[in-house]
Amino acid sequence: MKDHKKDYFYNAAWLTIITLFEVWIVGTNLDRIAMVTILIAFTVTKMMLVALIYMHLRYETKLLRRLIVLPIPLALFFLWGVVYDLSFNWTI
Amino acid sequence: MDIPYTVKNRPDTGLYNGKLGVWLFLASEVMLFGGLFSAYIFLRTGVDNWPMGAEYLSVPLATLNTMFLITSSVTMVMSWASLKLNDFKKFKMYAGITLLLALGFLVVKYFEYTSKFHHGYFPSTNNFLGIYFTMTGLHVLHVIGGIVVIFFYWMPGAKMWETDPGRFTNRIEIVGLYWHFVDLVWIFLFPVLYLL
């Protein structure tokens, strides 16, 4: 438990650094697509840090981890489907 | 007769019932917010011009709120860790700090909202502000819900520590899971609404 305490504070430091980097990068003249890609990558990283360390998924049972992780590819597939469909500009 | 599996893990799931229940609840919450994020994607990609978040919103205030929530996640998990180490005084301290940080988040949000209203920006003004107020408003309701529950276990509900410490510790753990989820939602709202 005492080792975990250190992890919690290190994790907070990383989350803060990534957040500040997110804000900084928006102010740069980076290409729009690159910026969006980087922001999404940072957001997913932050999500993983909170879920694994603070929500203890790292230490949970295999069953729970699988139940939570398995739907993610399905959600990404759904997202891809939505974004792909948008390009057709359907009209009724 | 005692309620089974409030402290010990069930042999089939490997979890105590409360934790499994909260994870199922959080799954339903993912669907709720997932629907709103999908609506945001449709609204945003359905128009030629979508305003940048910074045109309407204050990025420094949102960054401050992000810090409040990140820090409150640390103090929340530390309050649970303190109970695991049988240190009730530290639990009270960390849970109290969590409450203060959550209230700080609400105060900043209050100033953000009143500033928008003062400038004549309402949910009906345009689609961006409509989805902004809907998503952040729902998130604020979740923060208020978290404050109510944390306050309960900080003050009147803390009596359970004397009679059933294992059960009380597990309750704080599942309150923490909810609170970290509230933090997670904000982690997505911050770049989507304020930075992009």
Interface residues (C-beta under 8 A of the other chain):
Chain A: M1 K2 H4 K5 Y8 F9 N11 A12 L15 T16 T19 L20 E22 V23 V26 V36 L39 I40 F42 T43 K46 M47 V50 A51 Y54 M55 E60 T61 L63 L64 L67 I68 A75 L79 V82 V83 L86
Chain B: T13 G14 L15 W23 G34 S38 I41 F42 T45 G46 A54 V59 T63 T66 M67 I70 T71 S73 V74 M76 V77 M78 A81 K84 L85 G176 L177 H180 F181 D183 L184 I187 F188 F190 P191 L195 L196
